Amino acid sequence: MNRKTLTALVALAALAAPAAALEPLAQERHINDSLVQARVADVLRRGCPDLGARMVRAFNEARKLKRYALDRGYSEAQIDAFLDSREERQRIYREADRYMVANGVVNGEPETFCRLGREEIARKTIAGSLLVAR
C-alpha cells in the first residue's frame, strides 16, 4: 500500500469514526466556573457602591466562552438551550451565592460585598477581572 492510499484510508476512518460524546454543558467545568464567577462579579457590583462593571471586558469574555464551547464541539443550539435554561441559571446562581456566603458576603451589608470584590480584583480571578474599584 502506498503512502497516498494509506493517508486516504486514515482520513476516511477518521470521518467514519463516531464523534466523541460530549459531556452535558452543565458538567463542563471551565464553562460553569466562568459563569459562576460572572454571576459573582455581577452580584458584588450591585451590592457594593464602590465597584463597577467592566462591561466591554464582560462582553469579550462572554464571546470567548462561547468560542470555547463551539471549539469543543457544542452546537449553537446546545449553547443557547443551556443559557436559556431556567434550571441551569438557578443552579449557577445558587453556586455563586454559596461562594459569596463562604467568602463572608452578608446580604444588607455592602462592605462585605466591597471586601470580596476588592479581594477578587487583587487575586485576579475571573470575577475580579470583570470588576473595577471606583
C-alpha positions in Angstrom: 0.0 0.0 0.0 1.5 3.3 -1.0 1.6 6.4 1.2 -1.1 8.2 -0.6 -3.6 5.3 -0.2 -2.7 5.0 3.5 -3.3 8.7 4.0 -6.7 8.5 2.3 -7.7 5.4 4.4 -6.7 7.2 7.6 -8.7 10.3 6.7 -11.7 8.1 5.7 -11.5 6.2 9.0 -11.4 9.5 10.9 -14.6 10.6 9.2 -16.4 7.3 9.7 -15.5 7.2 13.4 -18.3 8.4 15.7 -17.6 11.7 17.3 -16.6 11.5 21.0 -19.7 12.1 23.1 -19.7 15.5 24.7 -20.5 15.8 28.3 -23.5 18.0 29.0 -22.7 21.7 29.2 -23.9 21.7 32.8 -20.9 19.4 33.6 -18.3 21.2 31.6 -16.1 22.7 34.4 -14.5 25.7 32.7 -17.8 26.9 31.3 -19.6 26.5 34.6 -16.9 28.0 36.7 -16.7 31.0 34.4 -20.5 31.6 34.5 -20.5 31.3 38.3 -17.6 33.8 38.5 -19.5 36.2 36.1 -22.6 35.9 38.4 -20.4 36.6 41.5 -19.0 39.8 39.8 -22.5 41.0 38.9 -23.8 40.5 42.4 -20.8 42.1 44.0 -21.0 45.2 41.8 -24.7 45.6 42.6 -24.1 45.1 46.3 -21.2 47.5 46.6 -21.4 51.2 45.7 -17.6 51.3 45.3 -17.5 48.7 42.5 -18.3 49.0 38.8 -18.5 46.6 35.9 -16.0 46.3 33.2 -18.8 45.9 30.6 -16.6 45.7 27.5 -14.4 43.1 29.2 -17.5 41.1 30.3 -18.8 41.2 26.7 -15.4 40.0 25.3 -15.2 37.2 27.9 -18.7 36.0 27.0 -17.7 35.8 23.4 -14.5 33.9 24.3 -16.5 31.5 26.4 -18.9 30.8 23.5 -16.0 30.3 21.2 -14.5 27.8 23.7 -17.8 25.8 23.7 -18.0 25.8 19.9 -14.4 24.7 19.6 -15.2 21.8 21.9 -17.9 20.7 19.6 -21.0 22.1 21.2 -23.6 23.4 18.7 -25.1 26.9 18.8 -28.4 25.2 19.6 -26.9 23.3 22.6 -25.3 26.5 23.9 -28.5 28.5 23.5 -30.6 25.8 25.2 -28.1 25.7 28.1 -28.0 29.5 28.5 -31.8 29.8 28.2 -32.5 27.0 30.8 -34.1 28.4 33.9 -32.9 25.4 35.9 -29.3 25.9 34.8 -29.4 29.6 35.5 -30.8 28.9 39.0 -28.1 26.3 39.6 -25.4 28.8 38.6 -26.9 31.5 40.8 -27.0 29.0 43.8 -23.3 28.2 43.3 -22.4 31.9 43.1 -24.4 32.5 46.3 -22.7 29.7 48.1 -19.3 31.0 47.0 -20.1 34.5 48.2 -21.5 33.3 51.6 -18.5 31.1 52.1 -16.3 34.2 51.5 -18.1 36.3 54.0 -20.7 38.2 52.0 -23.8 39.1 54.0 -27.0 40.5 52.4 -27.7 44.0 53.6 -24.0 44.7 54.5 -22.5 46.4 51.5 -19.0 46.4 53.0 -18.9 42.6 52.8 -19.7 42.8 49.0 -17.0 45.5 48.7 -14.4 43.5 50.6 -14.9 40.4 48.5 -14.9 42.4 45.3 -11.6 44.0 46.2 -10.1 40.6 47.1 -11.3 39.2 43.7 -9.7 42.1 41.9 -6.4 41.7 43.9 -6.4 37.9 43.3 -7.1 38.5 39.6 -9.9 36.0 39.5 -12.4 35.9 36.7 -14.8 37.8 38.8 -12.1 40.3 39.7 -11.3 40.9 36.0 -14.9 41.9 35.4 -14.9 44.5 38.3 -13.4 47.9 38.7 -13.0 49.7 42.0 -14.2 53.3 41.8 
